Amino acid sequence: MFNKMKTLFAVLIIIICSAANADYEGVVNGVDQQHAMQAMDMALNGNVYEIQPETSKMEFRVDSPIGDVWASFQKFEGRFLILSGGYDHAPASIDINAGSLDTDGGLIGAMLKSESFFDVENFPSMHFVGSSFKWYSARRAVLKGYMTIKNITRQVAFFVELVDADVDFADRYSDRITVTASTTIRRSEFGIDSLLPAVSDNVNLFMSIDARKKHDISMSMR
């Protein structure tokens, strides 16, 4: 049962997928991604899932002199594929609208969007591209990959946990799946060094992803 559960997550959080053996450069540079995605659709019998933004969350926390500052991103989209055979290595990616950043305080939100921090006017999106996915227990795994913020790319690792899945283990995959993922990055490594060290360099990222099977497997790119 647990082995079949592991098979459910060979690839996590995909918007634009490349072929299973594509390297990181091919993914981020957009090398024929649409054709690769269509080929994977046919090979995988349409096991394509889409993130449901309305029931998913992407947020971060940073320590500051006024206490913890929390912010979230309201606009993001994604797809992921289910590969059979228990693959540990597979590409993954996610795209986030940086301008959709939201906080409880308007002044803090405006500051985070400004040139001193995310500079959303010049860098309207952020990206994550995965490179490997390794299970270390029945429900937990590490997703390694590359985060790009303000056109600066660094390697990161997300800790992923299976929270919920409706699975008929006999012959099909779930129609719905929920996972959580978290990591910590150093914002200075992405060129965001304003107010250091008063505001912490460490930023904790959290995701709760609800996804549903895409029964129409037409993979026209947005």
N, C-alpha and C positions, 0 to 999 in steps of 0.2 A: 504493500500500500504506500509506504513512504517513498519507495523508489519511483513509483508511478507519479507521486506528488512532485518529486524532483523534476521529472520530465516536463512538468507543466511550465517550468521557468527557464528554459534554455536561453531565451532572449527576453529582456525586460525593457519596457518603456521605449518603444520605437515610434518615431514619426516617419522618418525617411530611412529606409533600410537599404543596405548594400548586400551583396551576396555573402554567404556564410563565411567565406575565406577572405573577404575584402579587408584591407588594412585600414588603419585610422585615417591616413592621408586621403585615401579614396573616398571615405565617408564625408569628411569635412569639406573636401573640395568639390563634392557633388559629381563625381565621375560616374556618369551613366546610372544614377541611382534608380531612376524610374524603371529602366529595363531590368535591373537587378531585382527590384522589388517584384515585378510582374513574374519573373522567372521563379522566385521563391514562392509566390502564390501558388503556381501550378505544382511545384515540387512538394509543397506542404499541404496540398488539398484544401487550401483556403483557411487554414488555422490562424486567422488574423484577428487580433483584438484591438480595440480602440479605448484609450483613456477617456473617462467621463469627467470632464472638468467640473460639472455642476456638483458632483459628489466626491471630488478629489481635492486635496489640499497641497499647496507648496508654500512653505514659509521658512523664515530664518529668525535666529535670535542672536543678539550681540550684547555684551555687557558694557555699561556706560556709567558715568558718575551719577546719573539720575535713575539708575536701575536697569533691568533688562529691557531692551528695545526689541519688540516683535514686529515683523512685517510679513506680508504675504503677497504672492503674485496671483492675480485674478484671471489672467489669460494665458493659457498654455494648451497644447494639443499633443497627441501622441498615439502611436500604434506600437504593438509588439507582436511578434510571431511565436508560435509554439512549435518547437522542433522535437521530433521523436528521437529516441535513441540515447537520451541522457547526455547530450552535449554539455561540456563544461566551458567551451570557448565559442563565443558568438558576438557579433557587433550589436550595439544598441545606441540610440540617440534620443534626445529630447530637446524641444525648442520652447523657450519661455519669453513672453513679451515683457521686457524690462519696464516699459512704460505703465504696465498694469500694476506696479508695486503699490501696495496699500498699507497704511498704518492707522492706529487709533488716533494719532495726533497729526493734524494737517501740516504743522510746521516741520515735524520730523520727516514726514513723507516727502515734502518739498525738498528738504535738505538731502535726503537719500537719492532723490532723482537728479540732483544738481550735478554740475561739473566736478565738484569736489568728491563725489562718491560714484554712483553708477553712470552719471552723464548720459541719461537715456535719450537725449536729443541726438547725440552723435553715435550712440551704441544702443539701438532700440531692442536688441534681442540678446539672449544668452543661450549657450548650447552645451549639452553634454553628449559625448560620444563614448560608448562603452567598448571595451576590448576583451574582457573575460568575465566569466560568471562561475564562481566556485562555491559549492555547498560545503559547509562544515558541520551541519547537523541536519535533522530531518526537515526542519522548517526555516533554517537560517542559512544565508549565503553572503558572499562578498562580491559585489559588482565593481570591477575596476574599469577606469576609463579616463577621459580627458574633458575637463571643464574649460569653456571659453567665456571669459567676461572681459569686456572692453578690448576685444581682439587679442587678449593674452590667454594662452592655453597652458594649463597645468594638469598634471595627473592627480586624480582623486580616487578614493575608494568608498563606496556606499555599503553600509551594512543593511541587508535586506531580510525581511521576515514575512513569511506567508501568514496572513491573518485569517483569511476566509476564502473558500472556494467551493463551488458546487460542482462535484465531480462524479460522473458515472464511470467508475474505474473499469467497467467491463469493456466498453468499446468507444468512448468518446471523451472529449475534453469538456471542461466546464463552460457554461455560457456566461459566467460571471466570476470575477476574481478580484481580491483585494490584497494589496501588499503595503508594507511600510518600508521606508528607506531613509537613512540618516548618514550624515558625514560632517566633518569639521574642516573648514578651509582657513587659510590665512589670507585675509583680504589684501595685505600688502603685496602678496605674490601676484595679484591681479592689477596692480597699479592703483589701489585704493588705500592711501596711507594718511588721509586727512584725520586730524585729531588724535593721532597716536602719540603717546600710549594711553591717554585718558580714556578713549574708547577702545575697547579690546581689539586686538588684531585677529582673534579667533572668531569665526562666524559659524554657528551651528545651523545646518540645513536639515529640514525635515520634510518628508513627503508621505502622504497617504494616498495611494492610487487605487481607484476603483475602475475596472475595465470590463468591457463586455464584448462578446464575440461578434465579429463583423460577418454577418451571413452573406451580405453582398460583397464579394471579394474583389470587385473592381477597384483597382489601386490608383486611380487618377490622382495626381499630386496637386496639392493646393497651391 
